[in-house]
Amino acid sequence: MTERDKEVLNMQLTLIPIFSKAWNKSYSELADILKKYDVLSYIDVCYEKFNSTGK
């Protein structure tokens, strides 16, 4: 796993509880949404832009 992969994973894991709270969804419901819309892949592709904006 590259350093970038570790940073992307950290961002994904950081965003999951934020999404859950913001959307008032359980982790199970959130997993379905993230999978349906391929959100985690999108975070990977756009990592550099996301990372430059902070939380």
N, C-alpha and C positions, 0 to 999 in steps of 0.2 A: 504494500500500500504506500503510495507516494505521500509526501507532505501535503500536497494539494488535496488529495483524496481524504486525508484525515481532517483537514480544515473544512471541506465540504460536508463530511459526515457530522462534524461538530455543529455546523450551521443548521443542518437538517434536524439534528436532535434538539437544538436550542429552539427552533421554530415550532416543533410539534406541540409542546404545551401552550405556546402562545396562540397558535391556531385553535387549539382545543378550547381555551378560555374565551377567545374573541368570538368564535362561532358557536359557543355553548354546545359543543359536541363531545361525546365520550371518545376515548381513544379508539374504540372499535368503529364507531361511526366515522371518525376522522380517517382511520386507515382505509376505509372504503372510498372516501372522497379523494384522498391522496393517490390511491391506486387508479381510480377511474379517470382522473385528469392528469396522471403522471407528474404530479407536482414535484416529487423528489428529484426526478430527472431534470425538470425545468430549473430547479435550484442549482443543480450541478452545472448546467449549461450557462446559467447567468451568474454564477458564483462571484466573479470578479466585480460585477456591477452591484450586486447585493452587498458584498463585503465592504465596499467603499462608502455605503450609506449608514452603516451601523444598525442598531436595532430600530 
